[in-house]
Amino acid sequence: MTKIYNFSAGPAVLPKPVLERAQAEMLDWHGSGMSVMEMSHRGKEFMSILEKAEADLRSLMNIPSNYKVLFLQGGAIAENAMIPLNLLNGKSADYAITGGWSKRSVEDAGAYGTINVVASTEAEQYKHVPDFASWNLNKDAAYLHICTNETMSGVEFDSLPNTNGVPIVADMSSHILSREVDVSQYGVIYGGAQKNIGPAGLCIVIVREDLLGNASPLTPAVFNWKTQAENISMINTPPTYSIYIAGLVFEWLQAQGGVAAIEQVNIAKAKLLYDYIDSTDFYVNHVAVNNRSRMNIPFYLADESLNAEFLKGAEANGLLQLKGHRAVGGMRASIYNAMPIEGVQALVDYMKAFEVSH
Ligand SMILES: Cc1ncc(COP(=O)(O)O)c(C=O)c1O
């Protein structure tokens, strides 16, 4: 079989050693005689898996002790509704639109209260994070919502606005654990797991303790962050197997040297691809240099009539799932933590060869 590199935006490539370990432990986890899938979530075996996963995530991200870590279901889109339900408490909230995902967050949150869009690059097709000086922030807002890495358009924040104490709520689904982050600058960080963490079905919510306890009575118990924090994310059955794989990914990341080390690899990977795209007129990326995502790199062929041929040839070379999101077209290479630099090099080699032959 040709060596495969999977550039899917999510569910996405997982580290091979993680899959191998899961395979080895599939039928009998640590001599328990059971697969993790068969364990009671309240049994001592699974409890030890959950506790270790949380401890490892805390150490990887340096999460301060006044933050709770929740392992929830529903994905990031469920949190679009749960954020206003848990935090609004009769106030309004500020939202910035910097891509398709933050736009979707605004649309979903609107059902639960007053949402003010304080900045938007929709009219400019999401090519940059707007200058913070132009944001119409409200000092009485319950929170400011941002998506710090827009998976479709490949726009990543390189800094944060000054909100004068209004908590920042960040959708980090597609770049959590890819770069160092000062958690204390955020009120809430959340992300679906199926990109940089593990399999689909798990959403991680990291929330500052003082923000708990403001939920609307309409909040479903399984999505009430305070209730879940008080019940170690077990008010319902958590996504046990996804948590187990996430735990293995955290251990793998530690073995790579942690977030600071993988960030350097991610910088090198992204540079390799952007440098090549910038060196030719054959391909183009439209995002402002400072806001170019290290994780999701959209690019377009100057002659879009070659798209189908490009994708067919890529697949024949083992370079999979490069088609851009249907909302933006073109191509997209998602190069999460588990994508080795050899995969990016293989992509650049193919792009060069395609350019030469066309
Ligand atoms: C930044 C971002 N937010 C939200 C979502 C939606 O996540 P889910 O489908 O897990 O609800 C995605 C999915 O790709 C995403 O990339």
The ligand as an ORCA input file, in Angstrom:
! r2SCAN-3c Opt
* xyz 0 1
  C     -13.642     25.810     14.761
  C     -14.773     24.836     14.763
  N     -15.829     25.058     15.565
  C     -16.864     24.209     15.597
  C     -16.911     23.081     14.820
  C     -18.075     22.156     14.917
  O     -17.720     21.048     15.645
  P     -18.716     19.812     15.886
  O     -19.122     19.320     14.540
  O     -17.877     18.867     16.651
  O     -19.874     20.299     16.682
  C     -15.839     22.806     13.968
  C     -15.872     21.583     13.127
  O     -15.154     21.368     12.206
  C     -14.755     23.713     13.934
  O     -13.714     23.493     13.122
*
